[in-house]
Amino acid sequence: MSDEIMDDQVNEEAVEDTNEDQLKGDEPHSEEHDVSEEELDEIADTAIAALKGILEHFDVGEVTIDEYEGDEGELILDITGDNLAILIGRHGKTLDALQFIISAITTRTMGFRYPVIVDVEGYKNRQRQKIESAAYSAARRAKSQHRSVKLRPMTPYERRLVHLALRNEPGVETASEGEGAARHVVIIPC
């Protein structure tokens, strides 16, 4: 088996197993800690330091890490630079694994979970827009056809995006079904 295929499998298994059990990012209302500005600064400093430490082991050259707060109160770290495709990996799997590691380090250091999103040159933002568009389209289809619509299997992060996108959408509810890599969101007309 080639090293690249083996790396993809290891990344995928690590992210799926641990995201499901530890990060609780699937459902839209996971319990999260209210943080002060000082705690948020400490979270950002911890996450950025860990990210820089990990990036030293990649051949990516000079990078810039921009930090900002997302729409749902999460901390977003967006990496920009040259030669960053290696950080995204096939279908974003390496980026998912990197995000998991940074979240785990931050959670362990802080003693509570605060959502940290690691992005590379807006890749996740573009993916988020695609997922939200698919969610709205499926919601329209569920309402017009008066039947539940199943989306493709998704990662916990992707499922969370669907739940968040449709939480205030009138006429539909969302639920996650299935196990492991087959877990998906169902959009139910109400």
N, C-alpha and C positions, 0 to 999 in steps of 0.2 A: 504494500500500500504506500502511495507517495506521501512525503512529509506534509505537503499542502492539504491533501484530503484528510489526513490524520489530524492536522491542526484545526481544520474546519469542524470535524466531528467533535474534538475535545472542546473547542469554543462553544459550539452549539449545545452540547450536553451540559457543560458547566453553567451556561447562562440559563437554559431552561430549568434545570434542577433547582438552582439556587434562587432565581427570580421568583419562581412559583412559591417556594416555601418561606423565603426570608424577606423579600422586598414588599410583598403585599400590594403590588402596583396594579393588579388586575381590576379590582373593583373601584368605582369612582369615589367611594367614601372611606378609604383606608385611614386609620387613625394616624395623625401626624402631630408633632409637637409644635406649639406656638413658640416662635423664637424672637428674641430681642435683636436689635441691630448689631450688638456686640457678638451674639451667638452666630448670627448670619455671617458676619465678617470672619469669625473663627472657622465656620463650616467652609467658606470660600477659600480661606488660607490653607486649610487642611487638604481640601480637594485639589487645589492647584499645585501644592507641594507634592502630593502623591502622583498627580498626573505628570508633572515635570520629571519626577524620579523614574517613572515608567518609560516616558518618551526618550530618556537618555539611552535606552536599550534598542531603539529603533533608528534606522538610518534615514531620518527625515529632515535633517538640517535644522536651520533656524525656524522656530515656530513662534506664533503669538497666541496667547490664550486670553480671549475676551470673556468677561463674566457679566451676566445680566440676569434679571429676574424674569421668568416666563409668565404667561397669562394665568397659569394655575398656581402661582406662588413658588414654583420650583426654581432652583439655581441652575442656570444653563452656562456651561463652559464650552465656548466655540473655539476650536483650534484652527488657525489659518497658517499657511506656509506652502512650501514646495514639496513634492513627492509624498503626499499624504494618503494616496490610494491604499497603501498598505495598512493604514489605521482603520479604514472602512471595512476592508475585506469583502469576501464574496457575500452578497446580499446583506451587507451590514453586520455580519456575524462578529467580526473582530471588534467593531465599534461597540456592539452590544456587550461583549465580554469586557472591554475596557471600561465601559460605563458601570458594569456590575462590580468590578474590582474597586473603582473609585468610590462607588456608593457604599460598599462593604467597609472600606477603610474609614470613610467619613462616619458611618454609623458606629463602628467600633470605637473610634476616637472620641466622638461626641457623647456616646451613650444613648443616643436616640436616633431615629431615622428622619432624615429630611431629604426630600427628592432632589437629586443631583442628576442632571442630564449632560452627557458628554457628546458634543457634536463636532463634526469636521466640515468646515467651510459650508455650513448650512445644510448638509446632507439630510440630517434628521428633520429639519424644518420642511424641506421639500417632500420627504416621505410622509410627514405629518399631514401636509396639505393633500396629498394623494389619498391617504387613509380617510381623512375627514370627508373628502369629496365622495369617496366610495360609500361611506356611512350614510351621508345625506341622500345619495341616490338609492341605496337599499331601503332607507326609511320611506322615501316617496313610493317605492315599489310595494313595500309592505302595506302602506296605507291604501294605495289604489287597488291592489289585488286582494286586500283583506285576508292576508295570510302571512305567516312568519317567514322571514328571509334569513338564511344562514350565510354568514360571510366565510371567506377562506380561513384556514387555521392561521393564527397570529401569535406573536410573542406576547408576553404579559404587558409590555409597554404599548404595543400596538392595540391590544384589546382595551387598555385603559384609555387610549385616545378616542376610541369609538364610544365607550361609555360616557366620557366627558363631552364629546361633541354632541351626543344625542340626549343628554340628561334633561335639557329644557325643551326638547323637540315635542310639540304637542301631538298626541295620537299614537305614540310609540313608546315602548319600554325596551330595555336591553338586558340580556342575560348571557353569561358565559356558560358553555357546555363542552363536554368532552374532557379528555385526559391528555396530559403531556403535549407532544407535538401536534396532536389533533384538536387541541382546545381552540374553540372559535366563539364568536359572538353571534347570537341570534337576536334579530330585531323583530319584536312582537307588536302587532297593531293592538291598540286598546280603545 
